[in-house]
Amino acid sequence: MCGRYSLFTPPDEIEERFDATFDFEFKPRYNAAPSQSLPVVTTEEPDTIQQMKWGLVPAWAENRSDHAYINARAETLAEKRSFADAYESRRCLVPADGFYEWQETNGEKQPYRVCLPGDDLFAMAGLYERWKPPQRQSGLGEYGANTADDEDSEDDIVETFTIVTTDPNDAVRELHHRMAVVLAPDEEETWLTGETAEGANLLDPYDGPMRTYPISTAVNSPSNDSPEIIEEVEV
């Protein structure tokens, strides 16, 4: 799985790399965690880097807390009700410069950082959704009403995303049995705009060079979000 990642590259470099502009004030993340609002580039607005919450809530969910999928298995994207529609038409890029996995040794879990040489930027394959609370009526007086207090108002729409995972490559295999789908730069546009069959061809483990190294267990707490997180430690 992919449950934490980093994105601390300067914003102008991120914009240049993805040929898109932030529509919010970017804050570097050394320990991006589920439920946080994080940068994505979507099929609908490929020239904009916008924020969505990490933890996909399907459009059909009765309650936004019932489902919050941080990962989606590549092998079943087209089959799972939670992901099939998004896989068809709502794909996104999740910019990152590293992600974290935990290796279990002697009953303890040691965190590792996984990154490209030189901490280069990359995109993880993602899916996104827009969830709107089901309309509720407690009396005829509410029928057709359109007030600021309506539960069905635009203010209640929640935009969320999930990161697609696949089998691990050689760099990650010793750490975990799954890894994020890391796209090569020339695959990113296809993931955003290609047909479903074309997207399916991009879900294999990343075959480029990657670096892994142990880091402090401080990463275990999402409240720790500083440059010290990515420093290598001895194990």
Beta strands, then each sheet from edge to edge (+ up, - down):
strand 1: 5-7
strand 2: 21-22
strand 3: 29-32
strand 4: 37-42
strand 5: 48-54
strand 6: 71-73
strand 7: 91-96
strand 8: 98-105
strand 9: 108-115
strand 10: 122-131
strand 11: 158-166
strand 12: 179-180
strand 13: 182-183
strand 14: 211-214
sheet 1: 3+ 1- 8+ 9- 14+
sheet 2: 2+ 5+ 4- 7+ 10- 11+ 6+
sheet 3: 2+ 5+ 4- 7+ 10- 13+
sheet 4: 2+ 5+ 4- 7+ 10- 11+ 12-
end
